[in-house]
Amino acid sequence: MVTVVEEVDHLPIYDLDPKLEEFKDHFNYRIKRYLEQKCLIEKHEGGLEEFSKGYLKFGINTVDGATIYREWAPAAQEAQLIGEFNNWNGAKHKMEKDKFGIWSIKISHVNGKPAIPHNSKVKFRFRHGGGAWVDRIPAWIRYATFDASKFGAPYDGVHWDPPACERYVFKHPRPPKPDAPRIYEAHVGMSGEEPEVSTYREFADNVLPRIRANNYNTVQLMAIMEHSYYASFGYHVTNFFAVSSRSGTPEDLKYLVDKAHSLGLRVLMDVVHSHASNNVTDGLNGYDVGQNTHESYFHTGDRGYHKLWDSRLFNYANWEVLRFLLSNLRYWMDEFMFDGFRFDGVTSMLYHHHGINKGFTGNYKEYFSLDTDVDAIVYMMLANHLMHKLLPEATIVAEDVSGMPVLCRPVDEGGVGFDFRLAMAIPDRWIDYLKNKEDRKWSMGEIVQTLTNRRYTEKCIAYAESHDQSIVGDKTIAFLLMDKEMYTGMSDLQPASPTINRGIALQKMIHFITMALGGDGYLNFMGNENGLTFQEKATTGAMINADVSGALSTLITFGTRSCLIKLCNLSHLTYLIFNCTNIEQYMNAFDQAMNALEEEFSFLSSSKQIVSDMNEKDKVIVFERGDLVFVFNFHPNKTYKSYKVGCDLPGKYRVALDSDALVFGGHGRVGHDVDHFTSPEGMPGVPETNFNNRPNSFKVLSPPRTCVAYYRVDEDCEELRREGAVASGKIVTEYIDVEATGGETIYGGWKGSEKEDCGKKGMKFVFRSSDEDCK
């Protein structure tokens, strides 16, 4: 271990942040723990890569003409494999236990066929120290189902080993890793319009094309791992290697991922390794029969129970727990071709107090102390090292609210190894403003501080609203803004009320400034792009019953010309489901354009981020990100003519994206074919003589509650940039459905024409340059 000591004498993270050296003992301890664990795995298991192939050893596998089943259950005194294959009688299929507490059995094939048929039910039966026999679903099972016709029916483990002709074969390679992820977060089961659980194949065929059309480059899927309690939205996992059977089979999920790859979409999975369901009958908790923590997946006593989540907490120091969790990650990555993960509940993993009733002020002593759970951190370091070794282009996101330093620095620097963390303070700020502050009392400085308050060496995913607002009883931003008028005022057949006008304007502004200033990537939860929320209310008081679908019409569906409310009664559940209307499609079109603008100008991956103006009186925020200049006017009613805006480079600027364009439900007050020429400000190289510390400026028209992005025209390449207005014109007509009027319509710098090829689908938009030669 002398080599290990020498390796951690100085870590690169100290060069990035000298304040971390004060906690050198802490970092030395945890990096040594990581290296020691890694060395032990290499010595006894042949390395992390071999160790993480546990799913090929544990559970039910076919090897050399026989079926072999292994299960770690050191507390068991006797064990049997039972199932439909032996009529649930395990007398002839008793298992043997080795010195590590691993039970195994080898069953020879019968007439050349596996003794346990594909798609047949199985369970692990064992007798514990108390003398009782219990039946449990195999911990490594790859499929689990229940009888939907019976209320509260338990799950059965299902042996999933389809013949070659029924196995899904991937056809498309993984798309390359984008410089900045634009993530569409979705729940497959809730993605349809009918009051039933949607399937993986329905999502692949109906939803993925729309996500791609809105210019996202990544899909993040919730609730993939099997969870018996549907209302947990996938966060109380019972079967870690099994796909959620409500939406289909493992082969169906593979089809979904492959379809996404064919569209150029990367796929991340919401993985829950922070805790497990306390369900004894269906889940991993059934293996805890009162044994000590070294023989269990979980800690014992209070340390093994999360009192707010009512769930079990893993013992990350246990060898077999490490094998189970690391293999779980590799299984989903190798077998299903996922491109990465979003780790749920990382804050709970980082600290022994799990963040419960704990406020984080940014003091480093809050992060590096005896409260830190080094076992969990070592597991995450091993996991991130493994995933990036197996797939260097993997994207791994941490859901952490604490802001722990170096969480998103590479493991070999002394960090935990994540690529991104979620900027969780941002949606909280918007909720606070929308619920508690009048528009005139919004602080421009506070908004900017919230959006930019991140460690510059660690990347963040910004998002304006979380999935909790849509599915766990709160309200989305659109409903906080427009509330009951969402039911009656969302049709273009009537003039928009002041509430609707304000709501649509701020919906666009909040999401755009969050994307442009809030991080190094962007995330949107399904349905938020068109301002809709879909919450189920059960008359029983439960949020969602586990045996009834939680289907939600959250994706934009055009064709209705006015707000349609469908009231669907399913026994004890009542659903309010909306079809998209004219006004919602404006918000969807703006979402499309935001993403296309980022795809064209790559501002999220730019290190250039300069806020030049936070005017509290004018309620204006001006900043530069990459090659763009952004102007946000949050004032409720003031229009600023010839508003002076600072910028870096001299030249000619034009509108790249305008929230006030008619195509986005605005009022068309900003000219898109206007050239904005800069003027020099002060002495070059002397910031104090400049305007807002910027060497150049230009003047713009800034209407109230609008946001406009400007790009600098490259005179030599203007032909290539002529598509600049409204994000390069990458708005897909099939998903806009603005009803075309006869003849020709011009919106600012946009021209729409009704032609045979687009009249049925909607307006076809063509950028009209002021330069006749560039038409």
C-alpha positions, 0 to 999 in steps of 0.5 A: 500500500506504499504506492497508494500512499504516494499516489494521494500525496497531492491531488489535482483538485487542490490546484483547482480549488486551494481551499480544499487543501484544508480538508486534505486528511479527508480526501486522502482517507477517501481516495485511499479507501477507493484505491484499496477497494479497487485493489482488492477487487482486482486481486480477488475478482480480476478487476472491476470489469470482471466484477461488474459482470455479476449478472452473468454469474448470479441469477438464472443463466444458461451455461454449457447445457445446463441452467445455473442459479446463484443467490447471495443469502447468507442468512438462509439455513436451507434454500430451494429453487421453485417455480412453474417448472417443478410445480412449485415443489423444491424438494428435488431442487435444493441448493448448496451454500458456499463459505461466502453465503452464496447458494447455487444449483445446476439443473441439466437441460432436458432433451436439449432444452432448458429445464426452466422454460423462458417466460416461466415463473420462479421464486427463491425459497429459503428457511431463515434462522427463525425456522420459517420458510419464505418465498422471494423473487430472485434478487437478480431476476430480469423480469417480474409480473403480477396479475393485474386482474387482482387488487394488490396481487404480489409480483412473480419472478419470471425467467427471461431467456427468449430464443434467438429468433425472439431476441431483439438485435440492436441495429443502430450505433450509439449517437456521439456524445453532444457537447451539451446535453439537451435532455427530454425527461419522460415517464413512459407509462404516462406519456400517452393520451389514453387512460392506460399505461403506455408501452415502450413501443408506443413511446418509441413510435409515437413520442420519440419522433416528437422529441427529436422534432423539438431538437432535443439530443437526449432522452432521460427515462424515469421508472424503468427499473421494476417498482411494485408501487406505481405511485412511487414513479419508479423511485421505490425499486423492488427488482433492480435488474427487471424492466417495468413490466407494465410497459412491456418486456425487456425486448420492447425496451431494447426496441425503444433505445434502438429507435432513439439511437436511430433518431440521433437521440442518446438515452439516459436511465434514471437509476436508483441506488440511493435506497430500495423499496421496503416491500418484503414480498416483491423486493430486495428487502425480503432478503433481510430476515433480521441478520447482521448488516454484514450479511445483508444488502442493507444497514441494520437499525436506524442507519438502514432506514430512510424515515422520510422515504420509508425505504431501506438504505444500502450497506455500500461497504459490503462486497456483494452489495458492490457487486450487485450495484456495479453489475446493475449499472453494467447490465443496463448499459451493456444489455440495453445500450443506455448511454448513461444514467441520472443517479437519483438521491445522491444527496442522501448517499453523500451524508449520514444525515441524508440531507434531512432537515439540513441546510447547506450554506456552502461552508466546506465543513458541511461537506467534509466531516464525520457526517460524510458517508465515505462508503457511499462515496467510494461506491460512486467513485468505483461506479463512475470509474467503471462506467467511463472505462466501459463507455468513455462517452457515457453521460452520468448526472448526479441529483445533488442539492447540497452542492458538494465540491468536486462531485463532478470532477474526475475520480483520478483528480480526487473527485467523485466522477460525475459529469454533471449535477442537476442545478436543483436550486433553480426550480425552487427559485422560480416556484418561490417567485411565482408563489410569493412575489409580485412581478414588480418585486422580482430581483434581477440580481437574485435571478442571475445569482441563482442561475450562475451560482455554480462551481465553474469547474463542474458542469450543471444541468439547468432546468426550470421546473422539476417532474415533482411539480407535474406528478407529485401534487404541485403545479407546473410553471404554466399552472402557477402562472395561469391556473384555472384559466388553463381550463378555459382560456387556451383557445385562439378562437378568443382573445387571450386574457391578461392572465394568459398573455402574462402566463405565456410570456413568462413561461417562455422567458423563464425557460429560456433564461434558465437554459441560456444562463443556468448551466452547461446542459438543459433539461425539460420534463415531458409536457412542460414544453407546452405548459401542460400539467397532468395530475391524477386525483384519487378519491381514495386519497392515494395519489395513484393506485398501483393497479390503475394506469397513470396515463397522462396526455402530456405530449403535444397533439395538434388538431383541436382548435379549442381547449378540450377537457376529457373527464375519464372515470376509472372506478376510484380515479378521476383524470383530467386530460387535455388535448393541445390547443392553439396556444399551447402549440406556441409554447411548443414552437418556442421550445423547439426554437430554443433547442435549435438555437443552441444546436446552431450556436452551441452556447451551452458548451461555451465558456464565455458567460458574461452578465453585463446588466442587471437593472432592477429599475428597468427589470432588464437582464443583459448577458452574453453566452458564447457568440450570442447577446441575450436581452430579457425584459421582465418589466410588466408593461414598459417598452424600451426603445433604443435600449443600449446593450453592451457587447464584446465584438463590434459589427452588425447584430441581428435577431436570432430568437425572439419570444415576441414573434407571432409564431410563438404567440407574441405580438410581433413588435421586434423587427427581425430584418433590422440590422443593429450596428455597434458603437465603440465604448470608451478606451479599448482595453480599459473596462472602467471606461466601457459601457457596463464593462463592455467595449461595444454596444448597440441599441434594441427595441425591448418590449415588456415580458420579452426575451431576444437573442442576437447574433453577430453577422459574419459579413464573410459568411452571411449566406451561411447565417441567413437562417439565424432568425428564430434559431435557424428555421429548424421548426418542424411544420408537422408539430407546429400546426399553425393554421394557414390562412389564404395567400401569404402572411408575413410575421416580422421577418418571417414569411408563411405561405399556404401551399399544397404540401403544408396547408394541412399540417400548418404554416411553413416558415421561411426566413426572409432576409433584408438582403435580397441576394440572400433570400 
